Amino acid sequence: MSVPNAEPSQNGDIRSIDTSCAFSAIEECDFSRLLNRSRPLNMERQRSCDERSLHELSIALSPQPPSRTAEYSSRMIDHMEYSFSPGRRSGFNTPRSHIACEPHPMVAEAWEALRRSLVHFRGQPVGTIAALDNSEEELNYDQVFVRDFVPSALAFLMNGEPEIVKNFLLKTLRLQSWEKKIDRFQLGEGVMPASFKVLHDPVRNSETLMADFGESAIGRVAPVDSGFWWIILLRAYTKSTGDASLAELPECQKGMRLILSLCLSEGFDTFPTLLCADGCCMIDRRMGVYGYPIEIQALFFMALRCALLLLKQDDEGKEVVERIVKRLHALSFHMRSYYWLDLKQLNDIYRYKTEEYSHTAVNKFNVIPDSLPEWIFDFMPTRGGYFIGNVSPARMDFRWFCMGNCIAILSSLATPEQSIAIMDLIESRWEELVGEMPLKVCYPAIESHEWRIVTGCDPKNTRWSYHNGGSWPVLLWLLTAACIKTGRPQIARRAIELAETRLLKDYWPEYYDGKLGRYIGKQARKFQTWSIAGYLVAKMMLEDPSHLGMISLEEDKQMKPLLRRSNSWAF
Ligand code: GLC
């Protein structure tokens, strides 16, 4: 790894580019129409928080909802009985007024803890440390992780503090341009770091950044999710602030193109999904998530859609945009067809014939029905469904993964009907998936012989612990966002109430163990920043659902006719 001695000094002022702007974060669009878009487009300036709330409210109250967005909003508001107060939020000490409840005392505590986790570089806040737990071995929890920073970033954006998010996006972009080597092997140009750290040199009185692209990580795997989160966050920043000038910067445009060229390059693939090594995402240890894990596929889909909104269609961007559009079509068809599991689909697989040859094969990946795990027959409710963990030749990983399913809802990779089915499943399998602490990272745990083979006997990932069926409070924000999007905030409220009984008392653990998530995780860090930020984001979104827009994308209408395979959900 070559590390520059010091980061080159940065030109702080951000140039605003007002021509050839292909950015349109506000209007969601169908992918293919984008290709023929005439340019330059008008950039609709972002409405302020207050304008947004009031606007959303007025849509919601309108007697004939003009669009699906409005339909969702309307259901959402019906459920929530919100009161929207004028006046910009300025922090936790000036909370938005609300009919139903006073701010929970945990909110102020959480903000304080979140602010304590801030990391500064040359006087500017650039991120938040993974955990402020000094009592145990630090490992790499003293670093700013890209994925961990996302809920922190959303909390700051929702609180009207976008500067730190901008700094983070620009700093990580600089890190992307480092030459990245593991032993003698050079990583792709577009790879974004898993984490970074600020090094202080007291002698020279200088600060430098030190990044990890997987070469120090346990297992030495490069993070595939970091680049996707970076693009998703850039869109969240743009949507929330209305400041398109950041995304329009040539270096940001280039950064996005580099990330995407890693994923859109042609190879031997026969599937539009992205082939990954185990441990390249939130689950960053060997857990049998190699191949085509749902978390990465859902993030890939979301990042592609965000990039489509942010990329300029200039000479360099046009080709990327065309490739994105094609990939989105193929990816959504593949995921919605082959990853979707509900009672009917399960029954079809149960009766699959094998060894089918040619295009007419029903069992395309030659899945042997005997490979269906026992637990799935009881777990599958009559109503409901989900995207399974992985699909590859003769292998379906039937485990339920929280992050992939929530991101599928938020990105509209899931159709509205599938989104509802995912929420139905969460409701009917509440004890298994939520239990006493939201929320299981995956379900169920793997045990005994399977654990030995799949994890390589990993003692941190024993059954119902950590990545292996552990409960992660950070996932609360994703659940809440999915609940709001599907018009079911009462589910989120229930989950948040559960978290409120313990999180603060237990000092914001990283994860909980046990079938019900009753025990503080065996090796869980305390003051885990994303547990804190995840709680705040969940609270702020419930209080003001218009925040959802920065992390959610509406359905693309063009995708619908492409769906053919399962008729077990209504189109
Ligand atoms: C654990 C998690 C990973 C997270 C890191 C820092 O390794 O599995 O997702 O980024 O801790 O909190």
Boltz pocket constraint, residues with backbone or C-beta under 6 A from the ligand:
constraints:
  - pocket:
      binder: B
      contacts: [[A, 130], [A, 140], [A, 141], [A, 145], [A, 147], [A, 148], [A, 281], [A, 282], [A, 283], [A, 284]]
      max_distance: 6.0
